[in-house]
Structures are given as C-alpha cells and as structure tokens.
Amino acid sequence: MKKAIALLLVLMFALSLLAGCGGEEGSLSGKYYCYSEEFETFEDDWYMEFKSGGKFTYSVIGDSYEGTYKVSGDTLTYNLLGSTETGTIDGDKIITGEGDSRIVWVKK
C-alpha cells in the first residue's frame, strides 16, 4: 500500500508540473519541501533535493527517484521518470502545476 501511495504521489507530481522555474544552474542547491498552503505546514517526507551537475532527487514517503534539471531565467525544466516538466522559481520557492495541481516547494 505504501508503494502504491508513493507511486501515485510521484505520478501526481509529474503531472502537476506544467508551470515554469528559473535562475542559473547551481542556484537550486539544497532541499525544497512540499508546502501545504491550505494547512500552512511542510511535508517533511516529500521534497526535491537539487545537486550540482544538473541532478536532483525527488523523495516521497521514503522512496527516492533520480532526475536531471536545467535552469534558465526563472524557469526550471526537469526530467523525472521519463517525463519533462517545468516550474517557476520565485526566491526560495519553486511553484509547479497550476489550479488544483499547484504545488509549492520551499527551501528550508
């Protein structure tokens, strides 16, 4: 059941990334945690960790997946599980998706 939930969250994440992100490669080093705007809380077991060399790790409920990324201006383009998505960088936040699929990732 845990694996099914993790896979569902990964798929939701991949489908939600229809917006744009930015900065220069390397400016996204560190962990960005999923932030619930509705409940004003962080999801400590759901994050993206950006590393040098254009690589990042997406982690949800203990399962981790490796991907690659590029930053151009305020647009982040990344590849995860064979899907290419984009998001918008806004200071220490990354915004992915839109509408009901919007996810805010905050560096902490």
C-alpha positions as CSV (number, residue, x, y, z in Angstrom):
1,M,0.0,0.0,0.0
2,K,2.9,2.4,0.9
3,K,4.4,1.8,-2.6
4,A,1.1,2.4,-4.3
5,I,0.7,5.7,-2.5
6,A,4.3,6.7,-3.2
7,L,3.8,5.9,-6.9
8,L,0.5,7.8,-7.0
9,L,2.2,10.8,-5.5
10,V,5.1,10.6,-8.0
11,L,2.6,10.5,-10.9
12,M,0.6,13.4,-9.4
13,F,3.9,15.3,-9.0
14,A,4.9,14.6,-12.6
15,L,1.5,15.6,-14.0
16,S,1.3,18.8,-11.9
17,L,4.5,20.4,-13.3
18,L,3.1,22.5,-16.0
19,A,4.4,25.9,-14.9
20,G,7.9,27.5,-15.2
21,C,11.1,28.0,-12.8
22,G,14.3,30.0,-13.0
23,G,17.8,31.1,-12.0
24,E,21.1,29.7,-13.0
25,E,22.1,26.0,-12.6
26,G,23.5,25.5,-9.2
27,S,21.3,28.2,-7.7
28,L,18.9,25.5,-6.7
29,S,21.2,23.6,-4.4
30,G,19.5,22.1,-1.3
31,K,16.2,20.7,-0.3
32,Y,12.8,22.1,-1.3
33,Y,10.0,20.7,0.7
34,C,6.4,20.4,-0.3
35,Y,4.4,23.1,1.4
36,S,0.7,22.9,2.1
37,E,-0.8,26.4,1.5
38,E,-4.1,25.2,2.8
39,F,-2.8,23.9,6.2
40,E,0.3,26.1,6.3
41,T,2.6,23.1,7.0
42,F,5.5,21.4,5.5
43,E,5.5,17.8,4.3
44,D,8.9,16.6,5.7
45,D,8.8,13.3,3.8
46,W,8.1,14.9,0.4
47,Y,10.9,17.0,-1.1
48,M,13.2,17.7,-4.0
49,E,16.9,17.9,-3.4
50,F,18.9,19.8,-6.1
51,K,22.6,18.9,-6.6
52,S,25.4,20.2,-8.7
53,G,25.8,19.0,-12.2
54,G,22.1,19.4,-13.0
55,K,21.0,16.4,-10.9
56,F,18.2,16.2,-8.3
57,T,16.5,13.6,-6.1
58,Y,12.7,13.5,-5.7
59,S,11.7,11.8,-2.4
60,V,8.3,10.9,-1.2
61,I,7.4,8.8,1.8
62,G,10.9,7.2,1.9
63,D,11.0,6.4,-1.9
64,S,13.6,8.3,-3.9
65,Y,13.9,8.9,-7.7
66,E,16.8,10.5,-9.6
67,G,16.3,13.1,-12.2
68,T,18.0,15.9,-14.1
69,Y,17.3,19.6,-14.3
70,K,18.2,22.9,-16.1
71,V,17.5,26.5,-15.0
72,S,17.0,29.3,-17.5
73,G,16.0,32.7,-16.0
74,D,13.1,31.9,-13.7
75,T,12.2,28.6,-15.4
76,L,13.2,25.2,-14.1
77,T,13.0,22.4,-16.6
78,Y,13.4,18.9,-15.2
79,N,13.2,15.3,-16.2
80,L,11.8,12.7,-13.8
81,L,10.7,9.2,-14.6
82,G,10.8,9.8,-18.4
83,S,8.7,13.0,-18.2
84,T,9.9,16.5,-18.8
85,E,8.2,19.2,-16.8
86,T,8.7,22.9,-15.8
87,G,8.1,25.1,-12.8
88,T,8.7,28.7,-11.7
89,I,11.4,29.8,-9.3
90,D,10.3,32.6,-7.0
91,G,13.1,33.3,-4.5
92,D,13.3,30.3,-2.1
93,K,10.2,28.8,-3.7
94,I,9.5,26.6,-6.7
95,I,6.0,26.5,-8.0
96,T,4.8,23.6,-10.1
97,G,1.5,22.8,-11.7
98,E,-1.5,25.1,-11.7
99,G,-5.0,25.2,-10.3
100,D,-5.8,22.2,-8.2
101,S,-2.5,20.6,-9.2
102,R,-0.4,23.5,-7.9
103,I,2.5,22.5,-5.6
104,V,4.7,25.0,-3.8
105,W,8.2,23.8,-2.8
106,V,10.0,25.8,-0.2
107,K,13.7,25.7,0.7
108,K,14.3,25.3,4.4
